[in-house]
Amino acid sequence: MSDWSQLPDLAARHSGGSVVAANDEFFAERENLVTDEPPEYRPHTFNAKGQVYDGWETRRRRDGSPGPDWALIRLGIAGVPAGIVVDTAHFVGNYPPHVSIEGCGVPGHPSVAQLLEADWHTLVPVSPVDGDTRNSFEVTTDRRITHVRVNMHPDGGIARVRVHGSAVPDPQWIDDIPFDLAALHHGGRVVACSDGFFSPPNNMLQQGISRFMADGWEMRRRRDDGNDWATVVLAAEAIPAVLEVDTTHYKGNAPARISLDGHTADGELIGLLPPVALQPDAPHRFRLDTDTPVDRVRLNVFPDGGIARLRLFGRITPAGRASLETRFAATTSVPATEE
């Protein structure tokens, strides 16, 4: 789970990501960049402008104007990026020879004009890319990013952009309010699991209702006496009160039972929910009887199966609030070298 590709895609459409502007999208629409599904190619599919590509494609530059073609992406989850994938799938004679990517952190709901005037800084310098390839770039930054700007030098087509990283929530929106401590967009994340053969465990921490079976976490069939499990780091230290577990779409492969344990800040393991039975293809809600703060939980699945969504509602502690404020301040302040 240390591989940055296992971190959530902060730009994903299903997490609220959107392409808010582009200087040109003559051949293919900018919105395709954050589409959740993998890019497709349908040969001999033409419109009035030529072959239809599942991506963002600009016209060929002929005027010698300076600067690259660009697209602005609003992240669905504000956070610190660790790696970016520029996928040029199916673009073989029309991909850009080079790309660069910038990021900025702008509070509130900025307009396109405000974003164009924002303080952008480099996440990926001008770098060569290959066609029909998932081009991966590691990102080294400690800044909280709300928007990224994808630049093609000078023009061409890109199928998808994935911005993998860790969420950094704004403390003002979760202070003294019961909220989902495990949600990806609040900073929750699976850091270890027994198995993710059919689909990864972070899927169950996504927003909204699960769309289909592969949109949740599903394990392979166990052939031993053990059970599956996933450890979730919470947004902050908190006292959990309500657990929601949804098995929607899992009809013949839902778990028989689940239980929940918590880990305190000093590593003590406490029981939060004893083993309880689950029904297939159904939402479940359980009250938790504890007054002990925890900073991570372990969902135990007996013996295996699929979980569509997991929600854990509770209130953060003063220590949790302090840790959120510290991280938020550290990732939104301007480095001394740029003052």
C-alpha positions in Angstrom: 0.0 0.0 0.0 3.1 2.3 0.0 2.9 2.7 -3.8 1.4 6.1 -4.6 -0.7 4.6 -7.3 -2.8 3.0 -4.5 -3.6 6.4 -3.1 -7.0 7.9 -4.1 -7.4 9.7 -7.4 -8.1 13.3 -6.1 -9.3 14.4 -9.6 -11.8 11.5 -10.2 -15.2 12.5 -11.5 -17.0 10.3 -9.0 -15.2 12.2 -6.2 -16.4 15.5 -7.6 -13.5 16.3 -10.0 -14.2 18.5 -13.0 -12.4 20.1 -15.9 -13.5 23.7 -15.6 -11.7 25.2 -18.6 -9.4 24.6 -21.6 -7.9 26.9 -24.1 -8.9 24.6 -26.9 -10.9 21.3 -27.3 -11.5 21.3 -31.1 -11.3 17.6 -31.6 -12.3 16.1 -28.2 -13.9 17.5 -25.1 -11.9 18.4 -22.0 -14.3 16.7 -19.6 -13.0 13.3 -20.8 -9.8 13.8 -18.8 -11.4 12.9 -15.5 -13.9 10.2 -16.7 -13.9 7.4 -14.2 -13.9 4.6 -16.8 -10.8 3.6 -18.8 -10.5 5.2 -22.2 -12.1 3.4 -25.1 -11.4 3.4 -28.8 -14.1 2.8 -31.4 -12.6 2.7 -34.9 -14.3 4.4 -37.8 -16.3 6.6 -35.5 -16.3 10.0 -37.1 -18.1 13.3 -36.6 -17.8 16.5 -38.6 -14.3 17.2 -37.1 -12.8 13.7 -37.7 -12.2 10.5 -35.7 -13.8 10.7 -32.2 -11.3 10.2 -29.4 -12.1 9.4 -25.8 -10.0 12.1 -24.3 -9.0 15.8 -24.7 -7.6 16.7 -28.1 -6.7 20.2 -29.4 -6.2 21.3 -33.0 -2.8 21.5 -34.6 -1.1 24.8 -33.9 -0.4 26.8 -37.1 -0.1 30.3 -35.9 3.1 30.1 -34.0 1.5 31.5 -30.8 3.6 31.1 -27.6 2.7 28.8 -24.8 1.2 25.3 -24.5 -2.4 24.2 -24.7 -3.8 23.8 -21.3 -6.8 22.5 -19.2 -7.8 23.4 -15.7 -9.0 20.6 -13.4 -10.7 21.2 -10.1 -9.9 18.4 -7.8 -12.8 16.6 -6.2 -10.7 16.0 -3.1 -8.3 18.7 -2.0 -5.0 17.3 -0.9 -1.3 16.7 -1.4 -0.5 14.9 -4.7 2.1 12.1 -4.6 2.0 11.0 -8.3 0.2 11.9 -11.5 -0.6 9.7 -14.5 -1.0 11.2 -17.9 -2.6 8.5 -20.0 -2.3 8.9 -23.8 -4.2 5.6 -24.5 -5.2 5.3 -28.2 -3.4 8.6 -29.1 -0.6 7.3 -31.4 0.0 10.0 -34.0 -1.5 12.9 -32.2 -0.2 12.9 -28.6 1.9 15.8 -27.2 5.6 15.3 -27.3 5.9 17.0 -23.8 3.6 17.8 -20.9 3.9 19.8 -17.7 1.6 20.0 -14.7 1.1 22.8 -12.2 -0.9 23.1 -9.0 -2.5 25.8 -6.9 -4.5 26.0 -3.7 -7.4 28.4 -3.9 -10.0 28.5 -1.1 -13.7 28.8 -1.8 -15.3 28.5 -5.3 -13.0 30.5 -7.6 -14.0 31.5 -11.2 -11.9 30.5 -14.2 -10.6 34.1 -14.3 -9.5 33.9 -10.7 -7.8 30.6 -11.4 -5.9 31.9 -14.3 -4.5 34.6 -12.0 -3.7 32.2 -9.2 -0.2 31.4 -7.8 0.6 28.3 -9.8 3.7 26.2 -9.0 5.3 23.2 -10.8 4.3 19.7 -9.9 5.7 18.0 -13.0 8.2 20.0 -15.1 8.2 19.9 -18.9 8.7 16.1 -19.5 8.5 13.8 -22.6 5.6 11.5 -22.9 4.9 8.4 -25.1 1.8 7.8 -27.1 -0.7 5.1 -26.1 0.9 4.9 -22.7 0.2 5.5 -19.0 3.0 8.0 -18.4 3.6 8.2 -14.6 5.3 11.0 -12.8 6.2 11.1 -9.1 5.4 14.4 -7.4 7.4 15.9 -4.5 5.4 18.6 -2.8 4.0 19.3 0.7 1.3 21.7 -0.6 -2.4 21.3 -0.4 -3.7 21.5 -3.9 -7.3 22.3 -5.0 -6.7 22.7 -8.8 -4.2 21.4 -11.4 -3.3 22.8 -14.8 -2.3 20.3 -17.5 -0.1 21.7 -20.2 0.6 20.1 -23.6 3.7 21.3 -25.4 2.6 22.4 -27.9 -0.7 20.5 -28.7 -2.2 17.1 -29.1 -4.4 14.6 -27.2 -4.5 13.1 -23.7 -7.0 10.4 -22.7 -7.0 10.7 -18.9 -5.3 12.4 -16.0 -5.1 10.8 -12.6 -3.9 12.7 -9.6 -3.1 10.3 -6.8 -2.5 11.7 -3.3 -3.7 12.2 0.3 -6.7 14.3 1.2 -6.2 17.3 3.5 -9.6 18.5 4.7 -10.4 22.0 5.8 -11.0 21.8 9.6 -13.8 24.4 9.5 -16.1 21.9 7.7 -15.7 19.1 10.2 -15.2 20.8 13.5 -17.8 19.9 16.2 -20.0 18.2 13.5 -20.6 14.4 13.3 -19.1 13.4 10.0 -17.8 10.4 8.1 -14.4 9.8 9.6 -13.4 7.2 7.0 -14.3 9.0 3.8 -11.6 9.5 1.3 -12.5 13.2 0.8 -12.0 13.8 4.6 -8.6 12.1 4.6 -9.6 8.5 5.5 -7.6 5.8 3.7 -7.0 2.0 3.8 -3.4 1.5 4.8 -3.4 -2.3 4.9 -5.7 -5.2 3.9 -5.7 -9.0 3.6 -6.8 -9.1 0.0 -8.1 -6.9 -2.8 -8.2 -9.4 -5.6 -11.3 -8.2 -7.5 -11.3 -4.6 -6.5 -9.3 -2.4 -4.1 -10.5 -1.6 -0.5 -10.3 2.2 -0.9 -13.4 1.9 -3.2 -15.6 1.4 -0.2 -14.6 4.8 1.2 -15.8 6.7 -1.9 -18.7 9.2 -2.0 -22.2 8.3 -3.1 -24.0 5.0 -3.7 -22.0 2.2 -5.2 -22.7 2.0 -8.9 -21.8 -1.6 -9.6 -20.0 -4.6 -8.0 -16.5 -3.5 -8.9 -17.1 -0.1 -7.4 -16.7 -1.6 -3.9 -14.1 -3.8 -2.2 -14.3 -7.5 -3.1 -11.9 -10.3 -2.0 -11.3 -13.7 -3.6 -12.9 -16.8 -2.0 -11.0 -18.0 1.0 -10.1 -21.6 1.2 -8.7 -21.6 4.7 -9.9 -21.0 8.3 -9.0 -17.3 8.4 -10.9 -14.1 7.6 -10.4 -11.0 5.5 -9.8 -7.5 7.0 -8.9 -3.9 6.1 -7.3 -1.2 8.3 -8.6 2.3 7.8 -6.8 5.4 9.0 -9.4 8.0 10.1 -9.4 11.7 9.2 -8.4 12.5 12.7 -8.6 11.0 16.2 -12.3 10.7 17.1 -15.0 8.9 19.1 -16.9 6.8 16.6 -20.7 6.6 17.1 -22.3 5.0 14.1 -21.0 2.4 11.5 -22.7 2.0 8.2 -21.9 -1.0 6.0 -23.5 -1.4 2.6 -23.5 -4.6 0.6 -25.4 -3.2 -2.4 -24.7 -5.3 -5.6 -23.2 -8.1 -3.6 -25.9 -10.7 -3.7 -24.2 -14.1 -3.8 -20.9 -12.9 -2.4 -21.7 -10.7 0.6 -19.9 -11.4 3.9 -21.6 -13.6 6.4 -20.6 -11.4 9.3 -18.4 -8.4 10.1 -16.9 -6.9 13.3 -15.0 -3.7 14.0 -12.0 -2.9 16.1 -10.3 0.4 16.9 -6.8 1.4 17.6 -6.0 4.2 20.1 -3.2 6.7 19.5 -0.9 4.6 21.8 -1.6 1.4 19.9 -4.2 -0.2 22.2 -6.7 -2.4 20.4 -10.4 -2.1 21.5 -13.5 -3.7 20.3 -16.1 -1.4 18.8 -18.6 -3.9 17.3 -18.8 -7.6 18.0 -19.4 -10.0 15.1 -22.8 -9.3 13.5 -24.6 -10.8 10.5 -25.0 -9.0 7.2 -27.6 -9.4 4.5 -26.8 -9.4 0.8 -27.5 -6.4 -1.4 -28.5 -4.2 1.6 -27.4 -1.2 3.7 -26.8 -1.8 7.4 -26.4 0.6 10.3 -24.9 -0.1 13.8 -24.6 2.1 16.9 -21.2 1.9 18.6 -21.0 2.0 22.4 -17.6 3.6 23.2 -16.2 6.7 24.7 -12.6 5.8 23.8 -10.9 7.9 21.0 -9.4 6.0 18.1 -7.3 7.1 15.1 -7.8 4.0 13.0 -10.2 1.1 12.7 -10.0 -2.5 11.4 -13.0 -4.0 9.6 -13.0 -7.7 10.0 -14.9 -9.7 7.3 -16.0 -13.3 8.0 -14.9 -15.1 6.0 -14.7 -13.1 2.8 -17.0 -11.3 0.3 -17.7 -7.8 -0.9 -18.4 -4.4 0.8 -19.8 -1.6 -1.3 -19.5 1.3 1.1 -18.2 1.8 4.6 -19.1 5.0 6.6 -18.0 5.7 10.2 -19.6 8.7 11.8 -18.4 10.4 15.0 -16.9 13.6 16.5 -13.2 14.5 16.5 -11.4 15.0 19.7 -9.5 18.2 20.7 -6.3 16.3 19.8 -7.8 15.3 16.4 -8.8 18.9 15.8 -5.2 20.1 16.6 -3.7 17.6 14.2 -6.0 18.6 11.4 -5.2 22.3 12.0 -1.5 21.6 12.0 -1.6 19.7 8.8 -3.9 22.2 7.1 -1.6 25.1 8.1 1.5 23.2 7.0 0.1 22.5 3.5 -1.4 25.9 2.8 1.4 28.2 4.0 3.8 29.7 1.4 7.3 28.2 1.6 9.9 30.7 3.0 11.8 30.6 -0.3 8.7 32.0 -2.1 7.8 34.8 0.3 
